[in-house]
Amino acid sequence: MLSNRESARRSRMRKQKHLDDLMAQVAQLRKENNEILSSINITNQRYLTVEADNSILRAQAMELSHRYQSLNDILNYMNTSNGVFETEDLPVTVDPFMNPMNYLYLNQPIIASVDMFPY
């Protein structure tokens, strides 16, 4: 009779220890779950910030692209209508860069890239 009671007591102790271990595991898993959720929230916030920054940069890149195209259109127009504004009354200058009618330096296209502008 004594050994049966002792066996039942050990069995209850094992069950209690197993229950305590499971409760500790639940607490640990909940803690890890909260840490993961916090990490996900931080990552989502960073993603939204980067996405907003990318939208701004895309808009700036489009604006710079339009400006670049407009400047190239102006240069092409000026190069094709090179002799339209020349008259005999204009003074002749020695320095070709000081002569506003000398468009040879305008033959070079504007080379620019979005990567050149740090924002």
TORNU-485226 format. One record per atom (N, C-alpha, C, O): x, y, z; residue number from 0; residue in three letters; atom name. Coordinates in steps of 0.001 Angstrom, whole numbers, plus 500000, padded with zeros to 6 digits. Last residue first. Layout:
% residues N
       xx       yy       zz   sepa   sefi   fidren
        X        Y        Z    NUM    ALA       CA
...
***
This chain:
% residues 119
       xx       yy       zz   sepa   sefi   fidren
   520711   563353   447421    118    TYR        N
   519553   563853   448175    118    TYR       CA
   519398   563050   449423    118    TYR        C
   518484   563300   450208    118    TYR        O
   523162   564120   445162    117    PRO        N
   522903   563444   446445    117    PRO       CA
   521753   564101   447191    117    PRO        C
   521826   565277   447546    117    PRO        O
   523245   563667   441863    116    PHE        N
   522658   564586   442815    116    PHE       CA
   522367   563875   444125    116    PHE        C
   521415   563097   444198    116    PHE        O
   524106   561687   440175    115    MET        N
   525029   562778   440458    115    MET       CA
   524542   563691   441579    115    MET        C
   525339   564411   442181    115    MET        O
   522110   559931   439585    114    ASP        N
   523056   559522   440614    114    ASP       CA
   524022   560639   440999    114    ASP        C
   524685   560555   442033    114    ASP        O
   520854   561002   437436    113    VAL        N
   520191   561176   438730    113    VAL       CA
   521161   560840   439854    113    VAL        C
   521057   561391   440950    113    VAL        O
   523153   562680   435312    112    SER        N
   522534   561446   435779    112    SER       CA
   521895   561735   437131    112    SER        C
   522348   562607   437871    112    SER        O
   524150   564331   432347    111    ALA        N
   523745   564334   433752    111    ALA       CA
   523109   562993   434065    111    ALA        C
   522606   562288   433191    111    ALA        O
   525462   566262   429956    110    ILE        N
   525559   564915   430500    110    ILE       CA
   525228   564980   431982    110    ILE        C
   525941   565606   432766    110    ILE        O
   524256   568024   427346    109    ILE        N
   524400   568068   428794    109    ILE       CA
   524392   566635   429297    109    ILE        C
   523433   565893   429088    109    ILE        O
   526188   567863   424325    108    PRO        N
   524956   567653   425099    108    PRO       CA
   525255   567720   426587    108    PRO        C
   526386   567495   427017    108    PRO        O
   527923   570406   422620    107    GLN        N
   528043   569274   423533    107    GLN       CA
   526728   569094   424296    107    GLN        C
   526203   570057   424854    107    GLN        O
   527533   572697   421259    106    ASN        N
   527344   571442   420536    106    ASN       CA
   527432   570225   421428    106    ASN        C
   527050   569127   421024    106    ASN        O
   528175   575018   422472    105    LEU        N
   526866   574459   422798    105    LEU       CA
   526604   573127   422089    105    LEU        C
   525563   572504   422302    105    LEU        O
   530501   575943   421446    104    TYR        N
   530588   575314   422757    104    TYR       CA
   529248   574705   423174    104    TYR        C
   529198   573945   424142    104    TYR        O
   529541   577142   419148    103    LEU        N
   530326   575919   419041    103    LEU       CA
   530433   575192   420375    103    LEU        C
   530452   573962   420419    103    LEU        O
   528130   579464   418865    102    TYR        N
   527485   578358   419560    102    TYR       CA
   528282   577064   419490    102    TYR        C
   527737   575992   419752    102    TYR        O
   528480   582702   418958    101    ASN        N
   529330   581551   418679    101    ASN       CA
   528816   580373   419501    101    ASN        C
   529051   580307   420708    101    ASN        O
   527020   584781   419845    100    MET        N
   526568   584149   418612    100    MET       CA
   527435   582952   418224    100    MET        C
   527135   582264   417248    100    MET        O
   528282   585841   422056     99    PRO        N
   527032   585112   422265     99    PRO       CA
   526526   584419   421006     99    PRO        C
   525671   583538   421103     99    PRO        O
   531590   585609   422752     98    ASN        N
   530706   585956   421651     98    ASN       CA
   529405   585171   421815     98    ASN        C
   529423   583943   421722     98    ASN        O
   533128   584519   424668     97    MET        N
   532484   585785   425003     97    MET       CA
   531518   586219   423907     97    MET        C
   530705   587116   424126     97    MET        O
   534279   582342   423519     96    PHE        N
   533304   582105   424583     96    PHE       CA
   532564   583364   424990     96    PHE        C
   531492   583290   425590     96    PHE        O
   536140   583384   421734     95    PRO        N
   534927   582734   421202     95    PRO       CA
   533876   582456   422286     95    PRO        C
   532690   582349   421972     95    PRO        O
   537586   586493   421908     94    ASP        N
   537334   585290   422708     94    ASP       CA
   536047   584619   422231     94    ASP        C
   534974   585217   422313     94    ASP        O
   537263   588664   420192     93    VAL        N
   538374   587744   419993     93    VAL       CA
   538122   586426   420725     93    VAL        C
   538423   585357   420195     93    VAL        O
   534286   589791   418570     92    THR        N
   535113   589615   419760     92    THR       CA
   536162   588563   419484     92    THR        C
   535973   587680   418646     92    THR        O
   532755   592189   416657     91    VAL        N
   533499   590936   416603     91    VAL       CA
   534379   590866   417845     91    VAL        C
   535133   591797   418127     91    VAL        O
   529465   593515   417138     90    PRO        N
   530924   593648   417200     90    PRO       CA
   531574   592262   417214     90    PRO        C
   531003   591296   417721     90    PRO        O
   526824   593475   414760     89    LEU        N
   527379   592966   416004     89    LEU       CA
   528895   593105   416010     89    LEU        C
   529544   592841   414998     89    LEU        O
   525899   594199   412268     88    ASP        N
   526110   595262   413244     88    ASP       CA
   526765   594768   414532     88    ASP        C
   527223   595588   415328     88    ASP        O
   525226   592105   410679     87    GLU        N
   526527   592716   410436     87    GLU       CA
   526857   593770   411482     87    GLU        C
   528008   594197   411568     87    GLU        O
   523839   589389   412564     86    THR        N
   523722   590603   411735     86    THR       CA
   525108   591194   411585     86    THR        C
   526042   590815   412292     86    THR        O
   522383   586333   413437     85    GLU        N
   523602   587060   413082     85    GLU       CA
   523266   588273   412206     85    GLU        C
   522509   588176   411241     85    GLU        O
   520223   584753   414000     84    PHE        N
   520343   586006   414732     84    PHE       CA
   521568   586825   414337     84    PHE        C
   521764   587919   414866     84    PHE        O
   520472   582471   412393     83    VAL        N
   519278   583297   412308     83    VAL       CA
   519492   584669   412933     83    VAL        C
   518972   585660   412419     83    VAL        O
   522486   580573   412499     82    GLY        N
   522729   581812   411782     82    GLY       CA
   521554   582756   411761     82    GLY        C
   521657   583804   411124     82    GLY        O
   521439   578425   414099     81    ASN        N
   522693   579087   414434     81    ASN       CA
   522837   580443   413753     81    ASN        C
   523283   581392   414398     81    ASN        O
   519324   576675   414511     80    SER        N
   519047   578052   414070     80    SER       CA
   520246   578940   414350     80    SER        C
   520090   580079   414789     80    SER        O
   520483   574363   415515     79    THR        N
   519907   574323   414169     79    THR       CA
   519600   575716   413647     79    THR        C
   519615   575921   412433     79    THR        O
   521340   575162   418034     78    ASN        N
   522333   574683   417068     78    ASN       CA
   521769   574651   415650     78    ASN        C
   522500   574885   414688     78    ASN        O
   518949   575843   419262     77    MET        N
   519965   576882   419072     77    MET       CA
   521006   576439   418047     77    MET        C
   521500   577259   417273     77    MET        O
   517683   573349   419254     76    TYR        N
   517081   574480   418553     76    TYR       CA
   518131   575549   418258     76    TYR        C
   518194   576089   417153     76    TYR        O
   519436   571912   420896     75    ASN        N
   519220   571487   419507     75    ASN       CA
   518620   572619   418685     75    ASN        C
   519012   572824   417536     75    ASN        O
   519145   573356   423285     74    LEU        N
   520447   573286   422605     74    LEU       CA
   520286   572877   421147     74    LEU        C
   520935   573441   420266     74    LEU        O
   516437   572843   423821     73    ILE        N
   516892   574221   423613     73    ILE       CA
   518222   574226   422874     73    ILE        C
   518412   575007   421941     73    ILE        O
   516572   570081   424165     72    ASP        N
   515742   570632   423093     72    ASP       CA
   516163   572060   422772     72    ASP        C
   516240   572447   421606     72    ASP        O
   518211   569987   426434     71    ASN        N
   518707   569421   425180     71    ASN       CA
   517884   569914   423989     71    ASN        C
   518438   570143   422913     71    ASN        O
   516436   571173   428247     70    LEU        N
   517720   571821   427939     70    LEU       CA
   518312   571283   426643     70    LEU        C
   518854   572046   425843     70    LEU        O
   514401   569239   428246     69    SER        N
   514123   570609   427812     69    SER       CA
   515411   571341   427440     69    SER        C
   515461   572047   426433     69    SER        O
   515756   567040   429281     68    GLN        N
   515209   566976   427926     68    GLN       CA
   514927   568367   427393     68    GLN        C
   515181   568651   426222     68    GLN        O
   516321   568053   431844     67    TYR        N
   517409   567636   430960     67    TYR       CA
   516928   567616   429511     67    TYR        C
   517612   568117   428619     67    TYR        O
   513736   568365   432831     66    ARG        N
   514616   569534   432678     66    ARG       CA
   515741   569243   431702     66    ARG        C
   516074   570065   430849     66    ARG        O
   512919   565679   432860     65    HIS        N
   512205   566659   432028     65    HIS       CA
   513059   567908   431803     65    HIS        C
   513093   568443   430695     65    HIS        O
   514767   564691   434698     64    SER        N
   514740   564151   433344     64    SER       CA
   514031   565112   432393     64    SER        C
   514480   565335   431269     64    SER        O
   514020   566077   436973     63    LEU        N
   515351   566307   436396     63    LEU       CA
   515419   565788   434965     63    LEU        C
   516069   566396   434116     63    LEU        O
   511455   564953   437313     62    GLU        N
   511613   566392   437113     62    GLU       CA
   512968   566706   436471     62    GLU        C
   513049   567504   435538     62    GLU        O
   512142   562274   437742     61    MET        N
   511305   562641   436594     61    MET       CA
   511453   564132   436284     61    MET        C
   511562   564521   435121     61    MET        O
   513613   562543   440100     60    ALA        N
   514269   562014   438897     60    ALA       CA
   513470   562366   437645     60    ALA        C
   514043   562714   436613     60    ALA        O
   511620   563448   441829     59    GLN        N
   512762   564321   441531     59    GLN       CA
   513481   563852   440269     59    GLN        C
   513911   564673   439459     59    GLN        O
   509999   561167   441841     58    ALA        N
   509458   562446   441368     58    ALA       CA
   510589   563404   441000     58    ALA        C
   510522   564089   439979     58    ALA        O
   511792   559333   442963     57    ARG        N
   511259   559102   441620     57    ARG       CA
   510709   560403   441034     57    ARG        C
   510933   560701   439861     57    ARG        O
   512167   560500   445484     56    LEU        N
   513295   560419   444554     56    LEU       CA
   512830   560153   443123     56    LEU        C
   513406   560686   442175     56    LEU        O
   509595   560157   446551     55    ILE        N
   510154   561507   446400     55    ILE       CA
   511281   561490   445374     55    ILE        C
   511349   562356   444501     55    ILE        O
   509501   557375   446540     54    SER        N
   508513   558140   445774     54    SER       CA
   509015   559560   445523     54    SER        C
   508876   560095   444423     54    SER        O
   511580   556787   448312     53    ASN        N
   511680   556381   446907     53    ASN       CA
   510696   557148   446036     53    ASN        C
   511026   557529   444913     53    ASN        O
   510484   557763   450695     52    ASP        N
   511697   558378   450155     52    ASP       CA
   511865   558043   448673     52    ASP        C
   512243   558901   447875     52    ASP        O
   508374   555919   450936     51    ALA        N
   508080   557349   450789     51    ALA       CA
   509285   558090   450208     51    ALA        C
   509130   558943   449334     51    ALA        O
   509890   553578   451234     50    GLU        N
   508966   553705   450108     50    GLU       CA
   508599   555170   449871     50    GLU        C
   508522   555611   448725     50    GLU        O
   511177   554130   453631     49    VAL        N
   511975   553981   452408     49    VAL       CA
   511087   554128   451176     49    VAL        C
   511493   554736   450186     49    VAL        O
   508922   554163   455322     48    THR        N
   509784   555339   455208     48    THR       CA
   510604   555290   453918     48    THR        C
   510710   556287   453203     48    THR        O
   507980   551564   455014     47    LEU        N
   507133   552683   454615     47    LEU       CA
   507938   553963   454452     47    LEU        C
   507671   554759   453551     47    LEU        O
   510198   550177   456080     46    TYR        N
   509792   549961   454693     46    TYR       CA
   508946   551136   454198     46    TYR        C
   509166   551645   453098     46    TYR        O
   510111   551019   458731     45    ARG        N
   511274   551376   457896     45    ARG       CA
   510933   551230   456418     45    ARG        C
   511330   552059   455599     45    ARG        O
   507686   549825   459448     44    GLN        N
   507830   551286   459518     44    GLN       CA
   509009   551748   458661     44    GLN        C
   508913   552750   457951     44    GLN        O
   508349   547121   459123     43    ASN        N
   507287   547721   458312     43    ASN       CA
   507382   549242   458304     43    ASN        C
   507180   549874   457267     43    ASN        O
   510314   546900   461120     42    THR        N
   510670   546686   459719     42    THR       CA
   509625   547283   458793     42    THR        C
   509973   547890   457780     42    THR        O
   508749   547332   463396     41    ILE        N
   509861   548245   463096     41    ILE       CA
   510244   548136   461623     41    ILE        C
   510472   549146   460957     41    ILE        O
   507023   545120   463171     40    ASN        N
   506488   546492   463159     40    ASN       CA
   507561   547509   462820     40    ASN        C
   507321   548440   462051     40    ASN        O
   508859   543015   463402     39    ILE        N
   508071   543162   462176     39    ILE       CA
   507521   544577   462072     39    ILE        C
   507550   545173   460995     39    ILE        O
   509741   543429   466021     38    SER        N
   510697   543524   464915     38    SER       CA
   509969   543719   463582     38    SER        C
   510411   544497   462737     38    SER        O
   507356   542907   467380     37    SER        N
   507978   544228   467483     37    SER       CA
   508963   544447   466331     37    SER        C
   509007   545526   465740     37    SER        O
   507038   540214   466714     36    LEU        N
   506038   541196   466286     36    LEU       CA
   506596   542613   466342     36    LEU        C
   506336   543423   465453     36    LEU        O
   509309   539192   468012     35    ILE        N
   509191   539077   466556     35    ILE       CA
   508177   540079   466025     35    ILE        C
   508417   540725   465005     35    ILE        O
   508657   539753   470679     34    GLU        N
   509871   540329   470092     34    GLU       CA
   509806   540294   468567     34    GLU        C
   510200   541253   467905     34    GLU        O
   506333   538202   470933     33    ASN        N
   506254   539661   471083     33    ASN       CA
   507476   540345   470488     33    ASN        C
   507355   541398   469863     33    ASN        O
   507495   535649   470615     32    ASN        N
   506470   536116   469686     32    ASN       CA
   506340   537638   469744     32    ASN        C
   506247   538289   468703     32    ASN        O
   509139   535516   472866     31    GLU        N
   509749   535510   471536     31    GLU       CA
   508773   536031   470493     31    GLU        C
   509163   536769   469588     31    GLU        O
   507095   535506   474810     30    LYS        N
   508105   536561   474819     30    LYS       CA
   508765   536662   473439     30    LYS        C
   508931   537759   472907     30    LYS        O
   505784   533155   474150     29    ARG        N
   505061   534425   474081     29    ARG       CA
   506032   535602   474036     29    ARG        C
   505812   536572   473312     29    ARG        O
   507830   531309   474680     28    LEU        N
   507338   531473   473311     28    LEU       CA
   506543   532767   473144     28    LEU        C
   506624   533407   472096     28    LEU        O
   508046   531618   477474     27    GLN        N
   509199   531909   476611     27    GLN       CA
   508738   532159   475168     27    GLN        C
   509196   533099   474517     27    GLN        O
   505490   530777   478282     26    ALA        N
   505940   532131   478603     26    ALA       CA
   507101   532538   477699     26    ALA        C
   507143   533667   477211     26    ALA        O
   505562   528125   477360     25    VAL        N
   504553   529053   476845     25    VAL       CA
   504992   530493   477091     25    VAL        C
   504878   531336   476201     25    VAL        O
   507634   527143   478986     24    GLN        N
   507818   527166   477539     24    GLN       CA
   506812   528136   476899     24    GLN        C
   507173   528886   475992     24    GLN        O
   506409   527320   481464     23    ALA        N
   507625   528099   481224     23    ALA       CA
   507878   528230   479720     23    ALA        C
   508284   529288   479240     23    ALA        O
   504373   525464   481040     22    MET        N
   504024   526853   481319     22    MET       CA
   505227   527780   481081     22    MET        C
   505074   528885   480561     22    MET        O
   505900   523130   480720     21    LEU        N
   505074   523618   479618     21    LEU       CA
   504680   525074   479815     21    LEU        C
   504656   525841   478853     21    LEU        O
   507015   522957   483296     20    ASP        N
   507891   523108   482125     20    ASP       CA
   507112   523664   480928     20    ASP        C
   507591   524547   480217     20    ASP        O
   504658   522582   484772     19    ASP        N
   505495   523763   485024     19    ASP       CA
   506420   524032   483840     19    ASP        C
   506595   525178   483426     19    ASP        O
   503873   520073   483708     18    LEU        N
   502997   521240   483572     18    LEU       CA
   503778   522533   483785     18    LEU        C
   503575   523495   483044     18    LEU        O
   506048   518525   484592     17    HIS        N
   505782   518644   483160     17    HIS       CA
   504898   519871   482885     17    HIS        C
   505148   520618   481938     17    HIS        O
   505661   518791   487352     16    LYS        N
   506896   519296   486745     16    LYS       CA
   506699   519492   485245     16    LYS        C
   507129   520502   484687     16    LYS        O
   503166   517526   487553     15    GLN        N
   503297   518930   487953     15    GLN       CA
   504549   519548   487342     15    GLN        C
   504519   520685   486870     15    GLN        O
   503861   514946   486714     14    LYS        N
   502853   515709   485980     14    LYS       CA
   502962   517202   486301     14    LYS        C
   502859   518040   485405     14    LYS        O
   505694   514295   488740     13    ARG        N
   506133   514351   487334     13    ARG       CA
   505156   515178   486496     13    ARG        C
   505565   516001   485677     13    ARG        O
   503947   514389   490972     12    MET        N
   505098   515304   490916     12    MET       CA
   505618   515430   489479     12    MET        C
   505946   516531   489036     12    MET        O
   502200   512306   490341     11    ARG        N
   501680   513671   490456     11    ARG       CA
   502809   514691   490364     11    ARG        C
   502645   515744   489747     11    ARG        O
   504104   510200   490475     10    SER        N
   503388   510466   489230     10    SER       CA
   502807   511884   489245     10    SER        C
   502915   512595   488246     10    SER        O
   504801   510282   493150      9    ARG        N
   505829   510561   492133      9    ARG       CA
   505172   510898   490799      9    ARG        C
   505636   511782   490079      9    ARG        O
   502275   509559   494225      8    ARG        N
   502871   510853   494566      8    ARG       CA
   503935   511236   493543      8    ARG        C
   503981   512386   493106      8    ARG        O
   502015   506978   493209      7    ALA        N
   501033   507995   492818      7    ALA       CA
   501575   509394   493103      7    ALA        C
   501362   510314   492313      7    ALA        O
   504179   505773   494547      6    SER        N
   504153   505798   493087      6    SER       CA
   503175   506873   492587      6    SER        C
   503484   507597   491641      6    SER        O
   503305   506009   497186      5    GLU        N
   504560   506662   496770      5    GLU       CA
   504599   506790   495252      5    GLU        C
   505017   507825   494732      5    GLU        O
   501053   504392   497107      4    ARG        N
   500907   505822   497415      4    ARG       CA
   502140   506596   496961      4    ARG        C
   502033   507697   496420      4    ARG        O
   502336   501987   496536      3    ASN        N
   501325   502490   495618      3    ASN       CA
   501114   503991   495838      3    ASN        C
   501008   504760   494883      3    ASN        O
   503908   501605   498786      2    SER        N
   504576   501822   497502      2    SER       CA
   503591   502358   496469      2    SER        C
   503994   503126   495595      2    SER        O
   501944   501226   500729      1    LEU        N
   502844   502358   500844      1    LEU       CA
   503516   502646   499496      1    LEU        C
   503672   503806   499115      1    LEU        O
   500805   498830   500000      0    MET        N
   500000   500000   500000      0    MET       CA
   500867   501260   500000      0    MET        C
   500540   502244   499336      0    MET        O
***
